[in-house]
Amino acid sequence: MPNAQMKANTEKANENRQKEAKRQDKRNEKAAVIIETGRSLVLLKTKDDGLNVKELNRQLDYHREAE
């Protein structure tokens, strides 16, 4: 019985590590998109009228994160 519980605990810990790694990957991906969008805005200094909603939201996220 104790071996079965240890095995279950190990499996659960491995599963939690995998989930956390996926969450971290998503956070890193989102951060990379925000940073890239911010760099484009800083370098271009263009008007916002040519951007779609997704790009505008990225800009807002970038500026919120920067603050």
N, CA, C and O atoms as a Tripos MOL2 file, in Angstrom:
@<TRIPOS>MOLECULE
protein
  268   267    67     0     0
PROTEIN
NO_CHARGES

@<TRIPOS>ATOM
      1 N           0.8070   -1.2050    0.0000 N.3       1 MET1
      2 CA          0.0000    0.0000    0.0000 C.3       1 MET1
      3 C           0.8510    1.2700    0.0000 C.2       1 MET1
      4 O           0.5600    2.1730   -0.7850 O.2       1 MET1
      5 N           1.8770    1.3910    0.8310 N.am      2 PRO2
      6 CA          2.6880    2.6130    0.7980 C.3       2 PRO2
      7 C           3.3590    2.8250   -0.5580 C.2       2 PRO2
      8 O           3.5070    3.9670   -0.9940 O.2       2 PRO2
      9 N           3.7660    1.7510   -1.2310 N.am      3 ASN3
     10 CA          4.3970    1.8950   -2.5430 C.3       3 ASN3
     11 C           3.4150    2.4550   -3.5700 C.2       3 ASN3
     12 O           3.7890    3.2670   -4.4160 O.2       3 ASN3
     13 N           2.1780    2.0260   -3.4920 N.am      4 ALA4
     14 CA          1.1640    2.5210   -4.4150 C.3       4 ALA4
     15 C           0.9270    4.0120   -4.1910 C.2       4 ALA4
     16 O           0.7590    4.7700   -5.1460 O.2       4 ALA4
     17 N           0.9140    4.4260   -2.9330 N.am      5 GLN5
     18 CA          0.7160    5.8360   -2.6300 C.3       5 GLN5
     19 C           1.9100    6.6630   -3.0930 C.2       5 GLN5
     20 O           1.7260    7.7590   -3.6210 O.2       5 GLN5
     21 N           3.1180    6.1650   -2.9080 N.am      6 MET6
     22 CA          4.3110    6.8710   -3.3660 C.3       6 MET6
     23 C           4.2970    7.0050   -4.8830 C.2       6 MET6
     24 O           4.6580    8.0500   -5.4250 O.2       6 MET6
     25 N           3.8790    5.9410   -5.5660 N.am      7 LYS7
     26 CA          3.8110    5.9760   -7.0240 C.3       7 LYS7
     27 C           2.7760    7.0060   -7.4770 C.2       7 LYS7
     28 O           3.0290    7.7680   -8.4100 O.2       7 LYS7
     29 N           1.6290    7.0320   -6.8310 N.am      8 ALA8
     30 CA          0.5790    7.9860   -7.1780 C.3       8 ALA8
     31 C           1.0570    9.4220   -6.9250 C.2       8 ALA8
     32 O           0.8030   10.3150   -7.7330 O.2       8 ALA8
     33 N           1.7450    9.6370   -5.8080 N.am      9 ASN9
     34 CA          2.2700   10.9720   -5.5010 C.3       9 ASN9
     35 C           3.2940   11.4070   -6.5400 C.2       9 ASN9
     36 O           3.3040   12.5630   -6.9620 O.2       9 ASN9
     37 N           4.1490   10.4860   -6.9500 N.am     10 THR10
     38 CA          5.1610   10.7970   -7.9620 C.3      10 THR10
     39 C           4.5100   11.1450   -9.2880 C.2      10 THR10
     40 O           4.9080   12.1090   -9.9420 O.2      10 THR10
     41 N           3.5200   10.3750   -9.6860 N.am     11 GLU11
     42 CA          2.8130   10.6400  -10.9400 C.3      11 GLU11
     43 C           2.1140   12.0030  -10.8890 C.2      11 GLU11
     44 O           2.1380   12.7560  -11.8630 O.2      11 GLU11
     45 N           1.4990   12.3110   -9.7570 N.am     12 LYS12
     46 CA          0.8030   13.5910   -9.6130 C.3      12 LYS12
     47 C           1.8100   14.7470   -9.6640 C.2      12 LYS12
     48 O           1.5380   15.7790  -10.2770 O.2      12 LYS12
     49 N           2.9590   14.5760   -9.0270 N.am     13 ALA13
     50 CA          3.9920   15.6180   -9.0550 C.3      13 ALA13
     51 C           4.5020   15.8300  -10.4710 C.2      13 ALA13
     52 O           4.7100   16.9690  -10.8890 O.2      13 ALA13
     53 N           4.7050   14.7570  -11.2100 N.am     14 ASN14
     54 CA          5.1500   14.8780  -12.6040 C.3      14 ASN14
     55 C           4.0970   15.5760  -13.4630 C.2      14 ASN14
     56 O           4.4220   16.4050  -14.3140 O.2      14 ASN14
     57 N           2.8470   15.2330  -13.2310 N.am     15 GLU15
     58 CA          1.7510   15.8560  -13.9710 C.3      15 GLU15
     59 C           1.6980   17.3560  -13.6730 C.2      15 GLU15
     60 O           1.5040   18.1650  -14.5810 O.2      15 GLU15
     61 N           1.8690   17.7230  -12.4110 N.am     16 ASN16
     62 CA          1.8580   19.1420  -12.0310 C.3      16 ASN16
     63 C           3.0260   19.8920  -12.6570 C.2      16 ASN16
     64 O           2.8650   21.0400  -13.0720 O.2      16 ASN16
     65 N           4.1970   19.2680  -12.7330 N.am     17 ARG17
     66 CA          5.3560   19.9000  -13.3700 C.3      17 ARG17
     67 C           5.0920   20.1520  -14.8490 C.2      17 ARG17
     68 O           5.4460   21.2050  -15.3780 O.2      17 ARG17
     69 N           4.4710   19.1880  -15.5090 N.am     18 GLN18
     70 CA          4.1530   19.3470  -16.9280 C.3      18 GLN18
     71 C           3.1480   20.4790  -17.1360 C.2      18 GLN18
     72 O           3.2980   21.2770  -18.0610 O.2      18 GLN18
     73 N           2.1380   20.5510  -16.2910 N.am     19 LYS19
     74 CA          1.1510   21.6210  -16.3950 C.3      19 LYS19
     75 C           1.8060   22.9800  -16.1730 C.2      19 LYS19
     76 O           1.5150   23.9360  -16.8920 O.2      19 LYS19
     77 N           2.6910   23.0680  -15.1780 N.am     20 GLU20
     78 CA          3.3580   24.3340  -14.9030 C.3      20 GLU20
     79 C           4.2720   24.7270  -16.0580 C.2      20 GLU20
     80 O           4.3740   25.9080  -16.3920 O.2      20 GLU20
     81 N           4.9330   23.7540  -16.6680 N.am     21 ALA21
     82 CA          5.7920   24.0370  -17.8180 C.3      21 ALA21
     83 C           4.9580   24.5900  -18.9800 C.2      21 ALA21
     84 O           5.3900   25.5190  -19.6620 O.2      21 ALA21
     85 N           3.7730   24.0270  -19.2080 N.am     22 LYS22
     86 CA          2.8900   24.5230  -20.2660 C.3      22 LYS22
     87 C           2.4360   25.9430  -19.9730 C.2      22 LYS22
     88 O           2.4090   26.7880  -20.8670 O.2      22 LYS22
     89 N           2.0730   26.2080  -18.7060 N.am     23 ARG23
     90 CA          1.6540   27.5650  -18.3340 C.3      23 ARG23
     91 C           2.7990   28.5590  -18.5380 C.2      23 ARG23
     92 O           2.5870   29.6700  -19.0240 O.2      23 ARG23
     93 N           4.0080   28.1520  -18.1640 N.am     24 GLN24
     94 CA          5.1620   29.0290  -18.3280 C.3      24 GLN24
     95 C           5.4330   29.2910  -19.8050 C.2      24 GLN24
     96 O           5.7620   30.4150  -20.1830 O.2      24 GLN24
     97 N           5.2990   28.2710  -20.6360 N.am     25 ASP25
     98 CA          5.4820   28.4520  -22.0790 C.3      25 ASP25
     99 C           4.4760   29.4620  -22.6330 C.2      25 ASP25
    100 O           4.8300   30.3080  -23.4550 O.2      25 ASP25
    101 N           3.2290   29.3740  -22.1860 N.am     26 LYS26
    102 CA          2.2000   30.3140  -22.6440 C.3      26 LYS26
    103 C           2.5330   31.7320  -22.1910 C.2      26 LYS26
    104 O           2.3720   32.6830  -22.9550 O.2      26 LYS26
    105 N           2.9980   31.8780  -20.9410 N.am     27 ARG27
    106 CA          3.3760   33.2070  -20.4510 C.3      27 ARG27
    107 C           4.5450   33.7610  -21.2600 C.2      27 ARG27
    108 O           4.5560   34.9390  -21.6180 O.2      27 ARG27
    109 N           5.5290   32.9090  -21.5460 N.am     28 ASN28
    110 CA          6.6890   33.3480  -22.3260 C.3      28 ASN28
    111 C           6.2850   33.7570  -23.7400 C.2      28 ASN28
    112 O           6.7760   34.7500  -24.2770 O.2      28 ASN28
    113 N           5.3870   32.9780  -24.3300 N.am     29 GLU29
    114 CA          4.9110   33.2900  -25.6880 C.3      29 GLU29
    115 C           4.1760   34.6310  -25.7090 C.2      29 GLU29
    116 O           4.3910   35.4490  -26.6040 O.2      29 GLU29
    117 N           3.3200   34.8460  -24.7320 N.am     30 LYS30
    118 CA          2.5710   36.1040  -24.6540 C.3      30 LYS30
    119 C           3.5310   37.2780  -24.4440 C.2      30 LYS30
    120 O           3.3730   38.3340  -25.0560 O.2      30 LYS30
    121 N           4.5100   37.0870  -23.5890 N.am     31 ALA31
    122 CA          5.4810   38.1550  -23.3360 C.3      31 ALA31
    123 C           6.2720   38.4790  -24.5950 C.2      31 ALA31
    124 O           6.5410   39.6470  -24.8790 O.2      31 ALA31
    125 N           6.6430   37.4590  -25.3460 N.am     32 ALA32
    126 CA          7.4020   37.6840  -26.5770 C.3      32 ALA32
    127 C           6.5760   38.4780  -27.5920 C.2      32 ALA32
    128 O           7.1020   39.3640  -28.2660 O.2      32 ALA32
    129 N           5.3070   38.1660  -27.6970 N.am     33 VAL33
    130 CA          4.4240   38.8900  -28.6220 C.3      33 VAL33
    131 C           4.2950   40.3450  -28.1870 C.2      33 VAL33
    132 O           4.3650   41.2540  -29.0140 O.2      33 VAL33
    133 N           4.1100   40.5580  -26.9080 N.am     34 ILE34
    134 CA          3.9560   41.9240  -26.3950 C.3      34 ILE34
    135 C           5.2380   42.7250  -26.6080 C.2      34 ILE34
    136 O           5.1900   43.8850  -27.0150 O.2      34 ILE34
    137 N           6.3640   42.1130  -26.3370 N.am     35 ILE35
    138 CA          7.6450   42.8060  -26.5210 C.3      35 ILE35
    139 C           7.8670   43.1420  -27.9830 C.2      35 ILE35
    140 O           8.2830   44.2550  -28.3070 O.2      35 ILE35
    141 N           7.5950   42.1980  -28.8680 N.am     36 GLU36
    142 CA          7.7860   42.4400  -30.2990 C.3      36 GLU36
    143 C           6.8640   43.5510  -30.7920 C.2      36 GLU36
    144 O           7.2790   44.4040  -31.5770 O.2      36 GLU36
    145 N           5.6260   43.5390  -30.3360 N.am     37 THR37
    146 CA          4.6910   44.5880  -30.7210 C.3      37 THR37
    147 C           5.1820   45.9420  -30.2180 C.2      37 THR37
    148 O           5.1220   46.9420  -30.9330 O.2      37 THR37
    149 N           5.6590   45.9600  -28.9990 N.am     38 GLY38
    150 CA          6.1810   47.2030  -28.4320 C.3      38 GLY38
    151 C           7.3790   47.7260  -29.1920 C.2      38 GLY38
    152 O           7.4950   48.9300  -29.4200 O.2      38 GLY38
    153 N           8.2630   46.8440  -29.5840 N.am     39 ARG39
    154 CA          9.4320   47.2580  -30.3620 C.3      39 ARG39
    155 C           9.0010   47.8660  -31.6870 C.2      39 ARG39
    156 O           9.5500   48.8770  -32.1240 O.2      39 ARG39
    157 N           8.0250   47.2510  -32.3160 N.am     40 SER40
    158 CA          7.5300   47.7670  -33.5980 C.3      40 SER40
    159 C           6.9450   49.1560  -33.4180 C.2      40 SER40
    160 O           7.1580   50.0340  -34.2540 O.2      40 SER40
    161 N           6.2220   49.3580  -32.3510 N.am     41 LEU41
    162 CA          5.6110   50.6610  -32.1130 C.3      41 LEU41
    163 C           6.6690   51.7190  -31.8580 C.2      41 LEU41
    164 O           6.5770   52.8360  -32.3680 O.2      41 LEU41
    165 N           7.6560   51.3720  -31.0820 N.am     42 VAL42
    166 CA          8.7020   52.3310  -30.7510 C.3      42 VAL42
    167 C           9.5020   52.6920  -31.9920 C.2      42 VAL42
    168 O           9.8570   53.8540  -32.1910 O.2      42 VAL42
    169 N           9.7850   51.7080  -32.8200 N.am     43 LEU43
    170 CA         10.6030   51.9660  -33.9950 C.3      43 LEU43
    171 C           9.8430   52.6850  -35.0970 C.2      43 LEU43
    172 O          10.4080   53.5270  -35.7960 O.2      43 LEU43
    173 N           8.5820   52.3620  -35.2560 N.am     44 LEU44
    174 CA          7.8190   52.9290  -36.3600 C.3      44 LEU44
    175 C           7.2400   54.3050  -36.0540 C.2      44 LEU44
    176 O           7.2560   55.1920  -36.9070 O.2      44 LEU44
    177 N           6.7340   54.4810  -34.8540 N.am     45 LYS45
    178 CA          6.1020   55.7440  -34.4580 C.3      45 LYS45
    179 C           5.0310   56.1760  -35.4630 C.2      45 LYS45
    180 O           4.9490   57.3450  -35.8400 O.2      45 LYS45
    181 N           4.2250   55.2220  -35.8810 N.am     46 THR46
    182 CA          3.1780   55.5120  -36.8550 C.3      46 THR46
    183 C           1.8420   55.7110  -36.1550 C.2      46 THR46
    184 O           1.7040   55.4420  -34.9620 O.2      46 THR46
    185 N           0.8630   56.1850  -36.9130 N.am     47 LYS47
    186 CA         -0.4830   56.3260  -36.3750 C.3      47 LYS47
    187 C          -1.0990   54.9490  -36.1820 C.2      47 LYS47
    188 O          -0.7190   53.9790  -36.8390 O.2      47 LYS47
    189 N          -2.0510   54.8870  -35.2750 N.am     48 ASP48
    190 CA         -2.6870   53.6190  -34.9440 C.3      48 ASP48
    191 C          -3.8020   53.2350  -35.9040 C.2      48 ASP48
    192 O          -4.3450   52.1370  -35.7780 O.2      48 ASP48
    193 N          -4.1650   54.0730  -36.8430 N.am     49 ASP49
    194 CA         -5.3330   53.7960  -37.6770 C.3      49 ASP49
    195 C          -5.1500   52.6130  -38.6290 C.2      49 ASP49
    196 O          -6.1330   52.1430  -39.2030 O.2      49 ASP49
    197 N          -3.9390   52.1250  -38.8130 N.am     50 GLY50
    198 CA         -3.7190   50.9870  -39.6910 C.3      50 GLY50
    199 C          -3.6880   49.6520  -38.9700 C.2      50 GLY50
    200 O          -3.4490   48.6190  -39.5950 O.2      50 GLY50
    201 N          -3.9230   49.6540  -37.6710 N.am     51 LEU51
    202 CA         -3.8200   48.4320  -36.8790 C.3      51 LEU51
    203 C          -5.1910   47.8080  -36.6440 C.2      51 LEU51
    204 O          -6.2010   48.5050  -36.5450 O.2      51 LEU51
    205 N          -5.2050   46.4840  -36.5590 N.am     52 ASN52
    206 CA         -6.4630   45.8150  -36.2510 C.3      52 ASN52
    207 C          -6.6450   45.7160  -34.7340 C.2      52 ASN52
    208 O          -5.7690   46.1270  -33.9720 O.2      52 ASN52
    209 N          -7.7610   45.1820  -34.3080 N.am     53 VAL53
    210 CA         -8.0990   45.1190  -32.8890 C.3      53 VAL53
    211 C          -7.0720   44.3040  -32.1090 C.2      53 VAL53
    212 O          -6.6820   44.6950  -31.0090 O.2      53 VAL53
    213 N          -6.6370   43.1930  -32.6570 N.am     54 LYS54
    214 CA         -5.6730   42.3430  -31.9670 C.3      54 LYS54
    215 C          -4.3630   43.0970  -31.7310 C.2      54 LYS54
    216 O          -3.7880   43.0190  -30.6460 O.2      54 LYS54
    217 N          -3.9040   43.8090  -32.7240 N.am     55 GLU55
    218 CA         -2.6630   44.5770  -32.5900 C.3      55 GLU55
    219 C          -2.8250   45.7140  -31.5850 C.2      55 GLU55
    220 O          -1.9090   46.0010  -30.8140 O.2      55 GLU55
    221 N          -3.9780   46.3530  -31.5950 N.am     56 LEU56
    222 CA         -4.2300   47.4160  -30.6190 C.3      56 LEU56
    223 C          -4.2460   46.8630  -29.2000 C.2      56 LEU56
    224 O          -3.7230   47.4870  -28.2760 O.2      56 LEU56
    225 N          -4.8480   45.6910  -29.0330 N.am     57 ASN57
    226 CA         -4.8680   45.0600  -27.7160 C.3      57 ASN57
    227 C          -3.4590   44.6950  -27.2650 C.2      57 ASN57
    228 O          -3.1290   44.8260  -26.0860 O.2      57 ASN57
    229 N          -2.6340   44.2430  -28.1900 N.am     58 ARG58
    230 CA         -1.2440   43.9450  -27.8580 C.3      58 ARG58
    231 C          -0.5210   45.2080  -27.4020 C.2      58 ARG58
    232 O           0.2710   45.1750  -26.4600 O.2      58 ARG58
    233 N          -0.8000   46.3170  -28.0750 N.am     59 GLN59
    234 CA         -0.1810   47.5820  -27.6840 C.3      59 GLN59
    235 C          -0.5830   47.9680  -26.2660 C.2      59 GLN59
    236 O           0.2550   48.3530  -25.4500 O.2      59 GLN59
    237 N          -1.8730   47.8570  -25.9880 N.am     60 LEU60
    238 CA         -2.3520   48.1850  -24.6520 C.3      60 LEU60
    239 C          -1.7090   47.2900  -23.6050 C.2      60 LEU60
    240 O          -1.2840   47.7650  -22.5520 O.2      60 LEU60
    241 N          -1.6370   45.9880  -23.8950 N.am     61 ASP61
    242 CA         -0.9950   45.0510  -22.9670 C.3      61 ASP61
    243 C           0.4650   45.4190  -22.7480 C.2      61 ASP61
    244 O           0.9590   45.3680  -21.6220 O.2      61 ASP61
    245 N           1.1500   45.7870  -23.8120 N.am     62 TYR62
    246 CA          2.5590   46.1460  -23.7040 C.3      62 TYR62
    247 C           2.7210   47.3530  -22.7660 C.2      62 TYR62
    248 O           3.5780   47.3520  -21.8830 O.2      62 TYR62
    249 N           1.8980   48.3640  -22.9690 N.am     63 HIS63
    250 CA          2.0320   49.5640  -22.1530 C.3      63 HIS63
    251 C           1.6140   49.3180  -20.7050 C.2      63 HIS63
    252 O           2.1730   49.9150  -19.7850 O.2      63 HIS63
    253 N           0.6400   48.4480  -20.5040 N.am     64 ARG64
    254 CA          0.2500   48.0910  -19.1270 C.3      64 ARG64
    255 C           1.3820   47.3460  -18.4390 C.2      64 ARG64
    256 O           1.6910   47.6100  -17.2770 O.2      64 ARG64
    257 N           1.9960   46.4230  -19.1510 N.am     65 GLU65
    258 CA          3.1090   45.6520  -18.5780 C.3      65 GLU65
    259 C           4.3030   46.5650  -18.3000 C.2      65 GLU65
    260 O           5.0170   46.3690  -17.3170 O.2      65 GLU65
    261 N           4.5190   47.5500  -19.1510 N.am     66 ALA66
    262 CA          5.6690   48.4580  -18.9930 C.3      66 ALA66
    263 C           5.5130   49.3250  -17.7490 C.2      66 ALA66
    264 O           6.5020   49.7040  -17.1230 O.2      66 ALA66
    265 N           4.2780   49.6340  -17.3950 N.am     67 GLU67
    266 CA          4.0300   50.4650  -16.2170 C.3      67 GLU67
    267 C           4.2320   49.6290  -15.0020 C.2      67 GLU67
    268 O           4.0780   50.1180  -13.8830 O.2      67 GLU67
@<TRIPOS>BOND
     1     1     2 1
     2     2     3 1
     3     3     4 2
     4     3     5 am
     5     5     6 1
     6     6     7 1
     7     7     8 2
     8     7     9 am
     9     9    10 1
    10    10    11 1
    11    11    12 2
    12    11    13 am
    13    13    14 1
    14    14    15 1
    15    15    16 2
    16    15    17 am
    17    17    18 1
    18    18    19 1
    19    19    20 2
    20    19    21 am
    21    21    22 1
    22    22    23 1
    23    23    24 2
    24    23    25 am
    25    25    26 1
    26    26    27 1
    27    27    28 2
    28    27    29 am
    29    29    30 1
    30    30    31 1
    31    31    32 2
    32    31    33 am
    33    33    34 1
    34    34    35 1
    35    35    36 2
    36    35    37 am
    37    37    38 1
    38    38    39 1
    39    39    40 2
    40    39    41 am
    41    41    42 1
    42    42    43 1
    43    43    44 2
    44    43    45 am
    45    45    46 1
    46    46    47 1
    47    47    48 2
    48    47    49 am
    49    49    50 1
    50    50    51 1
    51    51    52 2
    52    51    53 am
    53    53    54 1
    54    54    55 1
    55    55    56 2
    56    55    57 am
    57    57    58 1
    58    58    59 1
    59    59    60 2
    60    59    61 am
    61    61    62 1
    62    62    63 1
    63    63    64 2
    64    63    65 am
    65    65    66 1
    66    66    67 1
    67    67    68 2
    68    67    69 am
    69    69    70 1
    70    70    71 1
    71    71    72 2
    72    71    73 am
    73    73    74 1
    74    74    75 1
    75    75    76 2
    76    75    77 am
    77    77    78 1
    78    78    79 1
    79    79    80 2
    80    79    81 am
    81    81    82 1
    82    82    83 1
    83    83    84 2
    84    83    85 am
    85    85    86 1
    86    86    87 1
    87    87    88 2
    88    87    89 am
    89    89    90 1
    90    90    91 1
    91    91    92 2
    92    91    93 am
    93    93    94 1
    94    94    95 1
    95    95    96 2
    96    95    97 am
    97    97    98 1
    98    98    99 1
    99    99   100 2
   100    99   101 am
   101   101   102 1
   102   102   103 1
   103   103   104 2
   104   103   105 am
   105   105   106 1
   106   106   107 1
   107   107   108 2
   108   107   109 am
   109   109   110 1
   110   110   111 1
   111   111   112 2
   112   111   113 am
   113   113   114 1
   114   114   115 1
   115   115   116 2
   116   115   117 am
   117   117   118 1
   118   118   119 1
   119   119   120 2
   120   119   121 am
   121   121   122 1
   122   122   123 1
   123   123   124 2
   124   123   125 am
   125   125   126 1
   126   126   127 1
   127   127   128 2
   128   127   129 am
   129   129   130 1
   130   130   131 1
   131   131   132 2
   132   131   133 am
   133   133   134 1
   134   134   135 1
   135   135   136 2
   136   135   137 am
   137   137   138 1
   138   138   139 1
   139   139   140 2
   140   139   141 am
   141   141   142 1
   142   142   143 1
   143   143   144 2
   144   143   145 am
   145   145   146 1
   146   146   147 1
   147   147   148 2
   148   147   149 am
   149   149   150 1
   150   150   151 1
   151   151   152 2
   152   151   153 am
   153   153   154 1
   154   154   155 1
   155   155   156 2
   156   155   157 am
   157   157   158 1
   158   158   159 1
   159   159   160 2
   160   159   161 am
   161   161   162 1
   162   162   163 1
   163   163   164 2
   164   163   165 am
   165   165   166 1
   166   166   167 1
   167   167   168 2
   168   167   169 am
   169   169   170 1
   170   170   171 1
   171   171   172 2
   172   171   173 am
   173   173   174 1
   174   174   175 1
   175   175   176 2
   176   175   177 am
   177   177   178 1
   178   178   179 1
   179   179   180 2
   180   179   181 am
   181   181   182 1
   182   182   183 1
   183   183   184 2
   184   183   185 am
   185   185   186 1
   186   186   187 1
   187   187   188 2
   188   187   189 am
   189   189   190 1
   190   190   191 1
   191   191   192 2
   192   191   193 am
   193   193   194 1
   194   194   195 1
   195   195   196 2
   196   195   197 am
   197   197   198 1
   198   198   199 1
   199   199   200 2
   200   199   201 am
   201   201   202 1
   202   202   203 1
   203   203   204 2
   204   203   205 am
   205   205   206 1
   206   206   207 1
   207   207   208 2
   208   207   209 am
   209   209   210 1
   210   210   211 1
   211   211   212 2
   212   211   213 am
   213   213   214 1
   214   214   215 1
   215   215   216 2
   216   215   217 am
   217   217   218 1
   218   218   219 1
   219   219   220 2
   220   219   221 am
   221   221   222 1
   222   222   223 1
   223   223   224 2
   224   223   225 am
   225   225   226 1
   226   226   227 1
   227   227   228 2
   228   227   229 am
   229   229   230 1
   230   230   231 1
   231   231   232 2
   232   231   233 am
   233   233   234 1
   234   234   235 1
   235   235   236 2
   236   235   237 am
   237   237   238 1
   238   238   239 1
   239   239   240 2
   240   239   241 am
   241   241   242 1
   242   242   243 1
   243   243   244 2
   244   243   245 am
   245   245   246 1
   246   246   247 1
   247   247   248 2
   248   247   249 am
   249   249   250 1
   250   250   251 1
   251   251   252 2
   252   251   253 am
   253   253   254 1
   254   254   255 1
   255   255   256 2
   256   255   257 am
   257   257   258 1
   258   258   259 1
   259   259   260 2
   260   259   261 am
   261   261   262 1
   262   262   263 1
   263   263   264 2
   264   263   265 am
   265   265   266 1
   266   266   267 1
   267   267   268 2
@<TRIPOS>SUBSTRUCTURE
     1 MET1         2 RESIDUE 1 A MET
     2 PRO2         6 RESIDUE 1 A PRO
     3 ASN3        10 RESIDUE 1 A ASN
     4 ALA4        14 RESIDUE 1 A ALA
     5 GLN5        18 RESIDUE 1 A GLN
     6 MET6        22 RESIDUE 1 A MET
     7 LYS7        26 RESIDUE 1 A LYS
     8 ALA8        30 RESIDUE 1 A ALA
     9 ASN9        34 RESIDUE 1 A ASN
    10 THR10       38 RESIDUE 1 A THR
    11 GLU11       42 RESIDUE 1 A GLU
    12 LYS12       46 RESIDUE 1 A LYS
    13 ALA13       50 RESIDUE 1 A ALA
    14 ASN14       54 RESIDUE 1 A ASN
    15 GLU15       58 RESIDUE 1 A GLU
    16 ASN16       62 RESIDUE 1 A ASN
    17 ARG17       66 RESIDUE 1 A ARG
    18 GLN18       70 RESIDUE 1 A GLN
    19 LYS19       74 RESIDUE 1 A LYS
    20 GLU20       78 RESIDUE 1 A GLU
    21 ALA21       82 RESIDUE 1 A ALA
    22 LYS22       86 RESIDUE 1 A LYS
    23 ARG23       90 RESIDUE 1 A ARG
    24 GLN24       94 RESIDUE 1 A GLN
    25 ASP25       98 RESIDUE 1 A ASP
    26 LYS26      102 RESIDUE 1 A LYS
    27 ARG27      106 RESIDUE 1 A ARG
    28 ASN28      110 RESIDUE 1 A ASN
    29 GLU29      114 RESIDUE 1 A GLU
    30 LYS30      118 RESIDUE 1 A LYS
    31 ALA31      122 RESIDUE 1 A ALA
    32 ALA32      126 RESIDUE 1 A ALA
    33 VAL33      130 RESIDUE 1 A VAL
    34 ILE34      134 RESIDUE 1 A ILE
    35 ILE35      138 RESIDUE 1 A ILE
    36 GLU36      142 RESIDUE 1 A GLU
    37 THR37      146 RESIDUE 1 A THR
    38 GLY38      150 RESIDUE 1 A GLY
    39 ARG39      154 RESIDUE 1 A ARG
    40 SER40      158 RESIDUE 1 A SER
    41 LEU41      162 RESIDUE 1 A LEU
    42 VAL42      166 RESIDUE 1 A VAL
    43 LEU43      170 RESIDUE 1 A LEU
    44 LEU44      174 RESIDUE 1 A LEU
    45 LYS45      178 RESIDUE 1 A LYS
    46 THR46      182 RESIDUE 1 A THR
    47 LYS47      186 RESIDUE 1 A LYS
    48 ASP48      190 RESIDUE 1 A ASP
    49 ASP49      194 RESIDUE 1 A ASP
    50 GLY50      198 RESIDUE 1 A GLY
    51 LEU51      202 RESIDUE 1 A LEU
    52 ASN52      206 RESIDUE 1 A ASN
    53 VAL53      210 RESIDUE 1 A VAL
    54 LYS54      214 RESIDUE 1 A LYS
    55 GLU55      218 RESIDUE 1 A GLU
    56 LEU56      222 RESIDUE 1 A LEU
    57 ASN57      226 RESIDUE 1 A ASN
    58 ARG58      230 RESIDUE 1 A ARG
    59 GLN59      234 RESIDUE 1 A GLN
    60 LEU60      238 RESIDUE 1 A LEU
    61 ASP61      242 RESIDUE 1 A ASP
    62 TYR62      246 RESIDUE 1 A TYR
    63 HIS63      250 RESIDUE 1 A HIS
    64 ARG64      254 RESIDUE 1 A ARG
    65 GLU65      258 RESIDUE 1 A GLU
    66 ALA66      262 RESIDUE 1 A ALA
    67 GLU67      266 RESIDUE 1 A GLU
